Each structure stands twice: as C-alpha cells, then as structure tokens.
Amino acid sequence: MQFASWKERKQVAAALRSVYSAPSAEAAAEALGTFEQGEWGQKCPALVQSLEAALGRSDPFFAFSSEVRKIVYTTNAIESLNSSVRKAIRNQGHFPNDTAATKLIYLALKRIESKWKRAPKEWHPAKAQLAIQFGDRFIVEE
C-alpha cells in the first residue's frame, strides 16, 4: 500500500480484496492480472510489481483454508503482544546475561496473558479448520 496515495488507499484495498481473498494461488494470480488491467493497476504500476513479487512468496499461504488465512491476516494481536514485550524490555534497560532476559520475557508474557479475556471471533472457525487439516498434531483444549 505504500505505492498508493493516502486518499486512495481504501479504494485500492477494496480493489485488492479479490487478490488476497482468492481461494488458491492460481486464482490470486488471475485476480492480480484483472487488477493490473483495471484503473488502479494502471494508476499504480509499482504496486502491481510489488504484489507480483510477493505473490510467489505467499504460495504456501494459500494451502490453508480461508478461515485460517483470516486469523493470520489480523495482526493487531501480534503487534500488541510485541509492543508489550518491547515495553518490558525497554523499561529494564540492560541484562547481565541471556537467562535474565529470557526470564523477563517469560514474566512479561505471563502478565500479558493474564489480561486476555477471550479469543478473537475468527479463532473458532480457524481452530476447527486447523484440527481438520493437522489431525492428531493439533491439540484441542476443552
């Protein structure tokens, strides 16, 4: 999105929805071709080049169901977790050894986990798909 202007980002994101919500890598490539021929592809050719390069790296991502991809797309929880861990580390300053740093990160994660109230609403369908796809490797907690 860095190649689109701030005023146009919502429209560009809406036009790209067919690419990142495609059911397979082939369908995503086809949707990207349609995007490239459209208004935004002509207006932002650097965006199309960037997406073409990223599409090859994201092929394994399309092996998962749409429910799993949806939970992976939502990175706010991950960013919040990273921010909280960084804050704990920044407040500490320096560490005498690696064990001290590991202990601080562990304690910060335990404190953060105690504040979690419920899972994101997208997690339950994703959990069901992961249990189907990975079978005995996926541990379902009651």
C-alpha positions as CSV (number, residue, x, y, z in Angstrom):
1,M,0.0,0.0,0.0
2,Q,3.0,2.3,0.2
3,F,2.7,2.9,-3.5
4,A,-0.9,4.3,-3.2
5,S,-1.7,7.8,-2.0
6,W,-3.3,8.2,1.4
7,K,-6.6,9.4,-0.2
8,E,-6.8,6.4,-2.4
9,R,-5.8,3.6,0.0
10,K,-9.3,2.5,0.9
11,Q,-10.4,2.2,-2.8
12,V,-7.1,0.3,-3.6
13,A,-7.6,-2.0,-0.7
14,A,-11.1,-2.8,-1.8
15,A,-9.9,-3.5,-5.3
16,L,-7.2,-5.8,-4.0
17,R,-9.6,-7.8,-1.8
18,S,-10.2,-10.3,-4.6
19,V,-6.4,-11.0,-4.7
20,Y,-5.8,-11.7,-1.1
21,S,-9.1,-13.5,-0.5
22,A,-8.7,-15.8,-3.5
23,P,-9.2,-19.5,-2.8
24,S,-5.9,-20.5,-4.4
25,A,-2.6,-19.2,-5.7
26,E,-3.8,-19.5,-9.3
27,A,-7.0,-17.6,-8.6
28,A,-4.9,-14.9,-6.8
29,A,-2.6,-14.6,-9.8
30,E,-5.7,-14.3,-12.1
31,A,-7.2,-11.6,-9.8
32,L,-3.9,-9.7,-9.8
33,G,-4.0,-9.7,-13.6
34,T,-7.5,-8.3,-13.5
35,F,-6.4,-5.7,-11.0
36,E,-3.4,-4.8,-13.2
37,Q,-5.7,-4.2,-16.2
38,G,-8.1,-2.1,-14.1
39,E,-8.0,1.5,-13.1
40,W,-5.8,1.1,-10.1
41,G,-3.3,-1.2,-11.8
42,Q,-2.8,1.5,-14.5
43,K,-2.5,4.2,-11.9
44,C,-0.1,2.3,-9.5
45,P,2.2,0.1,-11.6
46,A,4.8,-0.1,-8.8
47,L,2.1,-1.6,-6.6
48,V,1.4,-4.3,-9.2
49,Q,5.1,-5.1,-9.5
50,S,5.4,-5.3,-5.7
51,L,2.4,-7.6,-5.5
52,E,3.7,-9.9,-8.3
53,A,6.9,-10.3,-6.4
54,A,5.1,-11.1,-3.1
55,L,2.6,-13.5,-4.7
56,G,5.4,-16.0,-5.4
57,R,6.5,-16.0,-1.8
58,S,2.9,-16.3,-0.5
59,D,2.0,-19.5,-2.4
60,P,2.3,-21.8,0.7
61,F,-0.1,-19.4,2.5
62,F,-2.9,-20.5,0.0
63,A,-2.6,-24.1,1.2
64,F,-4.7,-23.0,4.3
65,S,-8.4,-22.5,4.3
66,S,-9.9,-19.1,4.2
67,E,-10.8,-19.2,7.9
68,V,-7.1,-19.9,8.9
69,R,-5.9,-17.1,6.5
70,K,-8.4,-14.7,8.0
71,I,-6.9,-15.2,11.5
72,V,-3.4,-14.9,10.2
73,Y,-4.2,-11.6,8.4
74,T,-5.3,-10.0,11.6
75,T,-2.0,-8.9,13.1
76,N,-3.3,-6.5,15.7
77,A,-3.0,-9.1,18.5
78,I,0.6,-9.9,17.4
79,E,1.6,-6.3,17.2
80,S,0.1,-5.7,20.7
81,L,2.0,-8.6,22.1
82,N,5.3,-7.4,20.5
83,S,4.7,-3.9,21.8
84,S,4.1,-5.1,25.4
85,V,7.2,-7.3,25.3
86,R,9.3,-4.4,23.9
87,K,8.0,-2.1,26.7
88,A,9.0,-4.6,29.4
89,I,12.5,-4.9,27.9
90,R,12.9,-1.1,27.3
91,N,12.0,-0.4,31.0
92,Q,14.6,-2.9,32.2
93,G,17.5,-1.4,30.2
94,H,20.3,-3.9,30.1
95,F,20.7,-7.6,31.2
96,P,23.6,-9.3,32.9
97,N,23.1,-12.4,30.9
98,D,20.7,-14.2,28.5
99,T,19.0,-16.0,31.2
100,A,17.9,-12.8,32.8
101,A,16.5,-11.6,29.5
102,T,14.6,-14.8,29.0
103,K,13.1,-14.7,32.5
104,L,11.9,-11.1,31.9
105,I,10.3,-12.0,28.6
106,Y,8.6,-15.0,30.2
107,L,7.3,-13.0,33.1
108,A,6.1,-10.3,30.7
109,L,4.2,-12.9,28.6
110,K,2.6,-14.3,31.7
111,R,1.4,-10.9,32.8
112,I,0.1,-10.1,29.3
113,E,-1.7,-13.5,29.1
114,S,-3.5,-12.8,32.4
115,K,-5.1,-9.7,30.8
116,W,-6.6,-11.7,27.8
117,K,-10.3,-12.1,28.2
118,R,-11.4,-14.0,25.1
119,A,-10.1,-15.2,21.8
120,P,-10.8,-13.3,18.6
121,K,-14.1,-14.2,17.0
122,E,-12.3,-15.6,13.9
123,W,-10.4,-18.1,16.1
124,H,-13.1,-20.7,16.5
125,P,-13.6,-21.4,12.7
126,A,-9.9,-21.3,12.2
127,K,-9.3,-23.7,15.1
128,A,-11.8,-26.2,13.5
129,Q,-10.0,-26.0,10.2
130,L,-6.6,-26.5,11.8
131,A,-7.9,-29.5,13.6
132,I,-9.2,-31.0,10.3
133,Q,-6.0,-30.2,8.4
134,F,-3.5,-31.3,11.0
135,G,-5.5,-34.0,12.8
136,D,-3.5,-35.6,15.7
137,R,-0.9,-32.8,15.6
138,F,-3.5,-30.2,16.6
139,I,-4.3,-30.3,20.3
140,V,-7.8,-29.2,21.1
141,E,-8.3,-27.8,24.6
142,E,-11.7,-28.3,26.2
